[in-house]
């Protein structure tokens, strides 16, 4: 099944860009980044910024924007059955050259998981240098680390 990524959540003030690989089935169904209730991405963001958790998608997006964070996916589209990144085939990357030119304050790119970083390194060749940081996937499929250990790594956002 061909899947397409969402438009980025971004503003001209963004200093950080967080990249996932591609929206999963539940996210596509809800038309929301990290829509699966067991994905910890939004829980991490609210914790990191010391805000009360909200399930409201507009509140979630605004949390990122007010903290100068853009959110997007590495892939523009792919063929995939289910939500596992390991099932991705026939992928095409998003246009990062244009996106980053239009967001000149972004200096650091964070990857939500190893697969996002791997696809980025495979397909994206930027002229400008950025700090690239790979963080543990917030997906429920990533059971190799505890919730707390993943959250501790994601707290690097506070120092960027």
ABEGO torsion letter per residue (X at the ends): XBBBBBBBBBBAABABBBBBABBBAAAAAAGBBGABAABAAAAAAAAAAGBBBBABAAAAAAAAAAAGBBBBBABABBBBBEABAAABBGBBBBBAAAAAAABAABABBBBBEAAAAAAAAAABBBABBBBBBBBBBABAABAABBAAAAAAAAAAAAAX
